[in-house]
Amino acid sequence: MGKIFVKEIKDRAQVDSVFLVKEKITAMAKNGKPYLTLRLMDKSGEVEAKVWDNVDLLSAIFDKDDFIAVRSKASVYLGKMQLVIAELRKVPEEEASLADFLPETARDMSEMEGELAELINSLGDMNLKRLLGAFFDDPSFLAVYRSAPAAKGMHHVYLGGLIEHSLAVAKLVDRIVPLYEGLNRDLLIAGALLHDVGKVREMAYIRSFDYTDEGKLLGHITIGVEMVRDKIAGLTDFPRELAMLLQHMLLSHHGQYEFGSPKLPMTLEATILNYLDDLDSKINGIRTHVEKEPENHSRWSTYHRLYDRYFYKGDFPCCESEAIPVMPPPQEKAAPARSLPESEEKGRKEFHNNPFKELKEKNLDLF
């Protein structure tokens, strides 16, 4: 069968294609029958899928991280595309085209490697330049740094995401430094390029994006500090205070304890790195969420669980020329003249001659 990518799925379409199983959850319906909730993916995105019938039989066929060929029907449920699977079979890895299943950065990799080299060469601090050289002059390390995603689900979730994100933070550094006197630009650049370095060992990205055992047990912050400490130990006469300041930036770049940061930022450079890292990750995360939305001609995205909100997408081209009709204000019709009884006419004259009339009219809404 020809490959149908997630981004190509339309409402009510028959979808017969091969996908990678990112998540597999068995649950129980209210009627006591089991069902499967799957998250299927390819390089264009992810889609939720349900298996309602023959659950035990079909579930035994495959596991998480397997390739499966499905025969299914697409529908939009609660604003999100969903597949209802009627049939499926496991597909051997040698029959699957791996290039179809892991998303990649849209940026040119050789261009990003050139930017990385320029940043390192621009440093005036020879100790930090030596340290970055110890990392990036190693072809085996550069190979994983340029391949790794920056996260599993929050931002830059694609091959090359780590180097793209790190370079973006470094570029933001070069926008910020001229605005504030006294900042250590070299330390900030080194922090930008190394703050997520532990993700080369935290993340697994052979078939799908997941965490390694080391990543789950230690996390990329701890791993990264360990990697930096090991490289510094191999350099002669590396300043102890400089090593401490750089390691503090890695330890504090998540900004808050509740976000997994072992330390709060306690230097100006560490504070700046925290905010620039957060800025770039949020911009990428929001853009990715909005761009993978189905073309349902809605001004709003679907609900983003991690950000706990919807995002406004704006007007669609088909609607830009449509003017909103303006209704003319209703014309008040004058009440027909009528003659008043003598007693009412007398009261009306007394009201108009009353010195408190203006005060009462101005404050009529208070009564």
Helices and strands as residue ranges (DSSP letters): G 6-8, E 14-28, E 34-42, E 45-51, H 55-59, E 67-77, E 80-91, G 93-95, G 98-100, H 109-121, H 126-136, H 139-145, H 161-176, G 177-179, H 185-194, H 199-202, E 203-204, E 210-211, H 213-217, H 219-233, H 240-252, G 257-259, H 268-291, G 317-319, H 342-352, H 357-362, G 364-366
